[in-house]
Amino acid sequence: MPGPSYYDDDDSSAGLVAKQSAGDNAGALSVSEISAALKRTVEDRFGFVRVRGELSGVKRAASGHVYLALKDENARLDGVMWRGNAQRLGFQLEDGLEVIATGKLTTYPGRSNYQIVIDRMEIAGEGALLALLAKTKARLEAEGLFAAERKRALPFLPRVIGVVTSPTGAVIRDILHRLADRMPSRVLVWPVLVQGQGAAQQVAAAVRGFSALPPGGPVPRPDLVIVARGGGSIEDLWAFNEEIVVRAVADCSIPVISAVGHETDTTLVDFAADRRAPTPTAAAEMAVPVREELNGQLAELGLRQRRAAVRPLQLGRERLAVRADRLPRAEALLSPYAQALDEASERLRRALKDRTVSARQALQADAARLSAPLLAARLERARDRLAAARLAPALVTRRIDTARGQLAALARIAQSLNPDNVLERGYVRVTASDGRTLTSRAAAAGEAALALHFRDGVLEAVPAGGDAPVRGAPRPKPAPRPAPPEQGKLL
């Protein structure tokens, strides 16, 4: 059977224009009114709900608000998280993450649908948290942030150490105590929250702040940075798994030691840091060597240096002693020469004695020949030979005649070679101012003054183009000829 109808065809009230029937006290509602009524009903009934679901379509608007959807295998619920609540989240929202959202249901009249306004959001259990951690690790590892070639060696003896940790916890006291025991160093502490809301942002800002310090500035730039926190659950350590902290550690220009949690705790900062320490105390031990060990090493190196300096001297002394033992004694080297000297001395003594004897005998023989009567007789014989000798004049005159003939020949040759002899026949001899005889026109043209030698005198002249007047001069007297040698003298 057909169901009952509110409008009967025979009802006179039915018509094209809507009319209100008698006794009808429910007027027609506008769309806005019904939407507002639905909104109040939903918000009153579901003013506080906790919804578990998987994130989908996460989108952060430029205003900072986050729009997303919560879904399971059968349904989907749109959601929005305003900027203030989104900034207080302790993890990064990603599609596929299972969460528990706390808020209230409301309607959005513009699209006639309902949604949840999220005030707080948590990861749904530790399993979901670990899944998010694994997903974030895989993504950052694919970018190369955990590559081994990015790791840098720690400085051997840092002068300044920067520590990023809570200033009130036991971690900073353990680090300072261990540094004081091993190697007192200057420590700069950048106080931060190590868990809870805003901890990741503060840790990242501290690491980047240390990295941005200029060398030689008013605040000393650390040579090493330690990011430290005590142990705790994965939720307590979650700030050190945030991507903002991992990227800050990876981008830090200063070597970083990660000392987050205990030895069994692992965070993503451990993979991005240059070195991981199992505990904050172990980080302090990695940062600096033991002063006493360094003193011992320096003492050992000093001892080795002294040994290395003395050892060549000892070896040289030993080698010299061995070689000196192999050398012969001085007596053995000089004995042949001493013996030869003795023999030579003996021969010299005998030779002098023999020479003396021979000289005495010769002197005695000469003394016999040099007696006065014998010398007088020899003198008389020499006088007689001298008186008998006569000097023949022909021997002297012959040599004089020969020399005179040679001199006459030389005089004739000199007379024939005298250039002034031809002057008698009308020739002229031209000389320069220094007495040189000029034999060509080119030589005469280059002189400032000329002397023309005639038979009866000298005439000074200037070559063509000169300014000096021509004037006569008496002929110089000829040089006196050498006198012939006197006769009777030997040449």
C-alpha angles and dihedrals in degrees: 000000000000114000124248117283126217091211118052120200089230093049107117090208092068113100147125095276120062112244131184113239124226111274093016108133098171110092124197115275124221121237090251091050094051091044090051091047091051090047092053092046094050095044092047093048097040103029092138123026137156113212126190118205149121120279117244134173095011109188129172113207125216088254090062095251117132122222120194146139132240115213144169132183094290110027146026130216123193117222142185131199117197121230097257093054093041091056090055094057114122096210141038116266113234135169113264095029114133111225143164111233122199120201143088135292119242139161130246107216093194091071101019093239137114129238142174121252103213119216098172135012131194134180111259102245135322092284091062090046091053090048090054090048092052092047093050091047092052092050095048092043090054088057090056098246091132097044116136093228089064092062116105130205116255117244112261096226113011115199095201126029122195118208123196108198145100111300093215102049131092091251096078092046091052091049094048092046093050092046091051090052096047107030122343106233138170110264127197114197119203104197115221141156110263098197140016133037114353095007094117093051092050094048092048091048091050093052092047090046093056090046092052096053109115120231112257094018128136089269110054114241111238120241090208135022125209119198104198141176136156125250126286146133123306088261091054091050095043094105088069090055093057116116093231091059094044092052092047091054092045092050095045112121091209122074110262131209116201113213103167119151128333129316093277094049117095128187133174090252087067090062095046096046123088091238134013121216120198091221137008089252090055089050090058089050091051092048099059136020124237111274094215091052090051090050089050092048091049091050090049092048090048091051091048090049092053091046091049090051095046098040096073089051091051092047091047091049091050093048091047091052091050093049092044090055090054093053117095120249121266091242090055092050095047100039096085091049092046090052092048089049091052092050092048090049091052092049091048091051092051092044092052090049092049091046091051092052092048092048091049091051092048091048091051090051092048091047088057090052093045097061117137098248091049093050092047090053092051091049092051092052092051091051090052092052091050093051091050092054116092128191111232112220092214090068091061100039092049092059092046092053091050092052093046092054091050091050093050091051091052091049091053091050091049091049092051091050096049107115092208093066092079091055087081087066095055101270123136127214116213119208135178125238091269093053098259115145111238117215103175138053092234091056092049093048091057094057125090094215135015134202118215112203114208130177093264102032150323127288121199116218141172123225118249110293094029125123102214114107122238113251135168128242130189117261111261117248113259116252113264115260119238113264117249115253117269115259117250093038122109117237 
